[in-house]
Amino acid sequence: MSPPIAPVGWSRWLVPPAALSIHLSIGQAYAWSVFKTPLEDTLGLSGTQSALPFQLGIVMLGLSAAFGGTLVERRGPRWAMTVALICFSSGFLISALGAATQQFWLIFLGYGFVGGIGLGIGYISPVSTLIKWFPDRPGMATGIAIMGFGGGALIASPWSVGMLESFGGDSSGIAAAFLVHGMAYAVFMLLGVLLVRVPRPRPAEHGGGPAPAADGPQVSARQALRTPQFWLLWVVLCMNVTAGIGILEKATPMITDFFADTSVPVSATAAGFVALLSAANMAGRIGWSSTSDLIGRKNVYRVYLGVGVLMYALIALVGSSSKPLFVLCALVVLSFYGGGFATIPAYLKDLFGTYQVGAIHGRLLTAWSTAGVLGPLIVNWIADRQEAAGKHGAELYGTSLLIMMGLLVVGFVANELVRPVHPSHHVGAATARKGAPDVRHERAESA
């Protein structure tokens, strides 16, 4: 399947909708918490166990993005979107079989492993293409598409709740909900597969290689791994994601526990809270990433990480005494969480150029894999231990919130240490060193 080249006169504004159709679909992952309680009640799982499919999905997202990044660059966005469609939809179908037969390992395999591959390939499929279409506004362009991943739960959460109410919260009802998800998302993702296009090739004088020097530094994916900037951004992304994903994955039980002793029950509005978090996640992706085009990537990450510490402190200290304050702080944290995802491709473009930015982005998403395990594990494991010790309500999460604050401080320090990439890492620089090959040949080798 060759990359679909845009005809003359093709509008670049048709590419973001194609990316959105993929990201809105795979963004369903952020609504996993809706299925946690039904699965726990039906299959007798703990909170930690019911989070495993989600955690594996995020792990596979990072791994498939890392190992498939160069392949996506070579094969193009249509191939990547097709692979994402097949894997993501198949994951739901396998999970439906697991729910129907009450075999949790099938849900773990389907949603986590197979669906997780679809998450990773689908996530990176439009990023490099968007940056090439919008070199003047990379933050806004990637924000438009990646906001779909954050906003996917805004659709999926009430939709999933409605299906569970209609089909029932038992094993057959969960299976039916998974089945409908798999078929519906396959149709919606197909729209992106058919619509996406790549820019026409550069003039012959560029040789099909990286952008000219006027476009800034150009670093290959292999060489990027040898720079401290890559690993500093890895830490920044990992810390920011860990702090946000722990709340997002356990959103429904968390707000219920925080206000379990209040006169107004929140169980009925928990799905609405998940939808609000998804809206903040989505708005942060387009809002903060567009802001980064104005104030710079490093400055916007200072906001994410620094103000994020203050928000977690407010939740830990007074969150349980004020429902509006709790919700407001959580929304701000999730807007930073989403903004961090949408801004990182532009940050990479600023530091490493557009040469292999998609492959570099894929490798950096291993930080997401790590965070996908750390965040839910920290929150769920500590909550389970606190509950076993006889604690309840907001007491279940106090230690977790303090840990998240510490992680954000680590990310803040890492962001402060980021500097421009040394010219010795740029494409072609190796030819100036005796006996060193031209790293432009790494396009074929870095797979």
C-alpha positions in Angstrom: 0.0 0.0 0.0 1.8 3.1 -1.2 1.4 6.5 0.5 -1.5 8.4 -1.0 0.0 11.6 -2.5 -2.2 14.7 -2.6 -3.2 15.9 -6.0 -2.5 19.5 -7.0 -4.8 21.9 -5.2 -5.5 19.5 -2.3 -6.5 21.4 0.8 -4.3 20.6 3.8 -7.3 21.3 6.0 -8.7 17.9 4.9 -5.9 16.1 6.7 -6.9 16.9 10.3 -10.4 15.4 9.9 -8.8 12.2 8.7 -6.5 12.2 11.8 -9.5 12.9 14.0 -11.4 9.9 12.8 -8.6 7.7 14.0 -7.8 9.5 17.3 -11.5 9.9 18.3 -11.8 6.1 17.9 -8.7 5.0 19.8 -9.4 7.6 22.4 -12.0 5.3 23.8 -9.1 3.9 25.9 -9.7 6.9 28.3 -13.2 5.6 29.0 -12.0 2.2 30.3 -12.9 3.2 33.8 -16.6 2.8 32.8 -16.0 -0.9 32.4 -14.0 -1.4 35.6 -16.8 -1.7 38.1 -19.0 -4.0 35.9 -16.0 -6.3 35.3 -15.1 -6.3 39.0 -18.6 -7.2 40.0 -19.1 -9.9 37.3 -15.7 -11.5 37.3 -14.7 -10.9 41.0 -11.7 -8.7 40.1 -9.9 -6.2 42.3 -9.3 -2.6 41.2 -5.8 -3.5 40.4 -6.8 -6.5 38.2 -9.5 -4.6 36.4 -7.0 -2.0 35.3 -4.7 -4.6 33.7 -6.2 -4.5 30.2 -5.9 -0.7 30.2 -2.3 -0.8 31.5 -1.2 -3.4 28.9 -2.9 -1.4 26.2 -0.8 1.7 27.1 2.3 -0.5 27.3 1.6 -1.9 23.8 0.8 1.6 22.6 4.3 2.8 23.4 6.1 -0.4 22.2 4.2 -0.6 18.9 4.8 3.2 18.3 8.5 2.8 19.1 9.1 -0.3 17.0 6.7 0.7 14.2 7.6 4.4 14.0 10.2 4.1 11.2 7.9 1.6 9.3 5.0 4.1 9.5 7.4 6.8 8.1 8.2 4.5 5.2 4.8 3.0 4.4 2.8 6.2 5.0 -0.3 7.1 7.0 -2.9 5.1 5.1 -1.1 1.8 5.7 -0.7 2.8 9.4 -4.4 3.7 9.8 -5.4 0.4 8.2 -3.3 -1.6 10.6 -4.7 0.5 13.5 -8.3 -0.2 12.3 -7.7 -3.9 12.1 -6.0 -4.3 15.5 -8.2 -1.9 17.5 -11.5 -3.4 16.2 -10.2 -7.0 16.6 -9.2 -6.2 20.2 -12.8 -5.4 21.0 -14.1 -8.5 19.3 -11.7 -10.7 21.2 -12.7 -8.9 24.4 -16.4 -9.6 23.6 -15.6 -13.3 23.4 -13.7 -13.1 26.7 -16.6 -11.3 28.5 -19.2 -13.7 27.0 -17.2 -16.8 28.3 -16.1 -15.0 31.5 -12.5 -15.5 30.6 -10.7 -12.4 31.8 -7.4 -13.4 30.0 -9.1 -13.0 26.7 -10.1 -9.4 27.6 -6.6 -8.8 28.7 -5.2 -10.2 25.4 -7.8 -8.6 23.2 -8.2 -5.1 24.6 -4.7 -4.9 26.1 -2.3 -6.6 23.6 -4.1 -6.6 20.2 -6.0 -3.4 20.8 -2.9 -1.8 22.3 -1.0 -2.3 19.0 -3.9 -0.5 17.2 -3.5 2.3 19.8 0.2 2.8 19.1 0.1 2.6 15.3 -3.0 4.7 15.1 -1.7 7.3 17.5 1.5 8.1 15.5 -0.1 7.5 12.0 -1.0 11.1 11.3 1.6 13.0 13.4 4.5 13.3 10.9 2.1 14.0 8.0 0.4 16.8 9.9 3.8 18.4 10.8 4.8 18.3 7.1 1.5 19.8 6.0 1.6 22.6 8.7 5.3 23.5 9.2 4.2 27.0 10.1 2.0 25.9 13.0 3.1 22.5 14.2 1.7 22.8 17.7 -1.8 23.7 16.4 -1.8 21.0 13.7 -0.8 18.1 16.0 -3.1 19.5 18.7 -6.1 19.4 16.4 -5.5 15.7 15.7 -4.3 14.6 19.1 -7.2 16.3 20.8 -9.3 13.5 19.3 -7.5 11.0 21.4 -8.2 13.0 24.5 -11.8 13.6 23.4 -12.6 10.0 22.5 -13.9 9.3 26.0 -16.2 12.3 25.7 -18.1 10.2 23.2 -17.3 6.7 24.4 -18.1 7.3 28.1 -21.8 8.1 27.9 -22.1 5.8 24.9 -20.6 2.9 26.9 -22.7 3.7 30.0 -25.9 3.7 27.8 -25.0 0.3 26.3 -24.4 -1.2 29.7 -27.7 0.1 30.9 -29.4 -1.3 27.8 -27.6 -4.6 27.6 -27.0 -5.1 31.3 -23.9 -5.0 33.4 -23.5 -8.8 33.5 -21.1 -10.8 31.3 -23.4 -11.0 28.3 -24.1 -7.2 28.5 -20.4 -6.4 28.7 -19.8 -8.7 25.7 -22.5 -7.0 23.6 -21.1 -3.6 24.4 -17.6 -4.7 23.4 -19.0 -6.1 20.1 -20.8 -2.9 19.2 -17.7 -0.9 20.0 -15.6 -3.0 17.7 -17.9 -2.8 14.7 -18.7 0.9 15.0 -15.1 2.0 15.4 -14.1 0.0 12.3 -16.6 1.9 10.2 -15.6 5.3 11.7 -11.8 4.7 11.3 -12.3 3.7 7.7 -13.2 7.3 6.9 -9.7 8.4 7.9 -8.1 5.6 5.9 -9.9 6.8 2.7 -9.4 10.6 3.3 -5.7 10.9 4.4 -3.1 12.3 1.9 0.6 13.1 2.1 2.2 16.3 0.7 3.6 16.1 -2.8 7.4 15.2 -2.9 10.0 17.9 -2.5 11.7 19.2 -5.6 14.5 17.0 -7.0 17.2 19.3 -5.6 16.4 18.2 -2.1 16.9 14.6 -3.1 13.9 13.4 -1.1 16.0 13.8 2.0 15.5 16.0 5.0 14.4 19.6 4.8 16.9 22.3 3.9 18.9 24.0 6.6 16.6 26.9 6.7 14.0 24.6 8.3 16.2 24.1 11.3 18.2 21.2 12.7 17.6 17.8 11.2 18.4 14.7 13.3 17.8 11.0 12.4 15.8 8.8 14.7 18.9 6.7 15.5 21.0 9.7 16.3 18.3 11.3 18.4 18.6 8.4 20.9 22.2 9.4 21.5 21.3 12.9 22.6 20.5 14.0 26.2 17.6 16.0 24.8 15.7 12.9 23.8 16.0 11.3 27.3 15.2 14.6 29.1 12.0 14.8 27.1 11.4 11.1 27.8 11.5 11.9 31.5 9.3 15.0 31.1 6.6 13.1 29.2 6.7 10.1 31.5 6.3 12.2 34.7 3.5 14.3 33.2 1.6 11.3 31.9 2.0 9.3 35.1 0.6 12.1 37.1 -2.5 12.4 34.9 -3.2 8.8 33.9 -3.5 7.6 37.4 -6.5 9.9 38.0 -8.0 9.3 34.5 -7.9 5.5 34.8 -9.6 5.5 38.2 -11.8 8.5 37.6 -15.2 6.9 38.3 -14.3 5.1 41.6 -12.1 8.0 42.7 -14.8 10.7 42.7 -17.2 8.3 44.3 -14.8 7.5 47.1 -13.8 11.2 47.7 -17.5 12.1 48.3 -18.9 8.9 49.6 -19.9 10.4 52.9 -21.7 13.5 51.4 -25.4 13.9 51.4 -25.5 14.1 47.6 -24.5 10.8 46.0 -22.1 11.0 43.1 -22.3 7.6 41.7 -25.0 8.7 39.3 -22.8 11.5 38.0 -19.5 9.6 37.8 -19.8 9.0 34.1 -20.4 12.7 33.7 -17.2 13.4 35.6 -15.3 11.1 33.2 -16.9 13.0 30.3 -15.7 16.3 31.9 -12.2 15.0 32.3 -12.2 13.9 28.7 -13.4 17.4 27.6 -10.6 19.0 29.6 -8.1 16.5 28.1 -9.3 17.3 24.6 -9.4 21.1 25.2 -5.9 21.1 26.6 -4.6 19.3 23.6 -5.6 22.0 21.1 -5.5 25.0 23.5 -2.2 24.4 25.2 -0.4 23.1 22.1 -1.6 26.2 20.1 -0.4 28.4 23.0 3.0 26.7 22.7 3.3 28.1 19.2 3.2 31.6 20.8 5.1 31.2 24.1 7.4 28.3 23.3 7.5 24.6 24.2 9.7 24.9 27.3 7.5 27.6 28.8 4.3 25.7 28.3 5.8 22.6 29.9 6.8 24.9 32.9 3.0 25.6 33.2 2.0 21.9 32.9 4.5 20.7 35.5 4.7 23.6 37.9 1.0 24.5 38.2 0.2 20.7 38.1 2.0 20.4 41.5 -0.2 23.1 42.9 -3.4 21.4 41.7 -2.5 18.1 43.2 -1.6 19.9 46.5 -5.1 21.4 46.5 -6.8 18.1 45.9 -4.8 16.4 48.7 -5.4 19.2 51.2 -8.9 20.4 50.6 -10.3 18.4 47.7 -12.6 16.2 49.8 -14.2 19.3 51.4 -15.4 20.9 48.2 -16.7 19.0 45.2 -16.4 22.0 42.8 -12.8 22.5 43.8 -12.0 18.8 43.4 -13.5 18.8 39.9 -11.8 22.1 38.9 -8.4 20.9 40.0 -8.8 17.5 38.3 -9.9 19.3 35.1 -6.8 21.5 35.1 -4.6 18.5 35.7 -6.2 16.7 32.8 -5.9 19.7 30.5 -2.1 19.7 31.3 -2.0 16.0 30.7 -3.6 16.3 27.3 -1.6 19.4 26.4 1.7 17.5 27.2 0.8 14.9 24.6 -0.2 17.4 21.9 2.9 19.6 22.4 5.5 16.9 22.5 5.6 16.4 18.7 6.2 20.1 18.1 8.9 20.1 20.8 10.6 17.2 19.0 10.3 19.1 15.7 11.9 22.1 17.3 14.9 20.1 18.6 15.3 17.4 15.9 13.6 18.8 12.8 11.1 17.1 10.5 13.5 14.5 8.9 12.3 11.5 11.0 10.1 13.2 13.6 7.5 10.5 13.4 9.9 7.8 14.2 11.5 9.8 17.0 8.0 10.5 18.4 7.2 6.8 18.3 10.3 6.0 20.3 9.6 8.7 22.8 6.1 7.1 23.4 7.8 4.3 25.4 7.6 6.9 28.2 3.8 6.6 27.8 4.2 2.8 28.2 6.1 3.2 31.4 3.6 5.8 32.7 0.7 3.6 31.7 2.0 1.0 34.2 3.2 3.4 36.9 0.2 5.7 37.1 -2.6 3.2 37.5 -0.4 0.9 39.6 0.5 3.6 42.1 -3.1 4.7 42.5 -4.8 1.3 42.5 -2.2 -0.6 44.5 -2.1 2.1 47.3 -5.9 2.4 47.3 -6.3 -1.4 47.7 -3.7 -1.4 50.5 -5.4 1.5 52.3 -8.8 -0.1 52.0 -7.4 -3.4 53.4 -6.1 -1.3 56.3 -9.7 -0.1 57.0 -9.5 3.3 55.5 -12.1 4.8 53.2 -13.0 7.8 51.1 -10.3 10.4 50.3 -7.9 8.6 52.7 -7.4 6.0 50.0 -5.6 8.5 47.7 -3.5 10.8 50.0 -0.2 8.9 49.5 -0.8 8.6 45.8 -1.3 12.4 45.4 1.9 13.1 47.2 3.8 10.8 44.9 2.3 12.4 41.8 3.5 15.8 43.1 7.0 14.5 43.5 7.0 13.1 39.9 5.9 16.4 38.5 8.8 18.1 40.3 11.2 15.7 38.6 9.6 16.4 35.2 10.0 20.2 35.8 13.7 19.8 36.5 14.2 17.7 33.4 12.5 20.3 31.3 14.7 23.0 32.6 17.8 21.0 31.5 16.7 20.8 27.8 19.0 22.7 25.5 19.3 22.8 21.6 20.8 19.7 20.1 24.5 19.9 19.4 25.3 20.3 15.6 27.4 17.1 15.7 24.2 15.1 15.8 22.6 16.8 12.8 22.1 14.9 9.5 25.3 15.1 7.4 27.5 16.2 10.3 29.0 12.7 10.6 30.6 13.1 7.1 32.8 15.7 8.6 34.3 13.1 10.9 36.9 10.8 9.3 35.5 7.5 8.3 32.0 8.3 9.4 29.2 7.5 7.0 26.5 10.0 6.0 23.7 9.4 8.5 21.2 10.1 5.7 21.6 6.4 5.0 20.1 5.7 8.4 16.6 6.2 6.9 16.8 2.6 5.7 18.8 1.3 8.6 16.8 2.7 11.6 13.9 0.3 11.1 
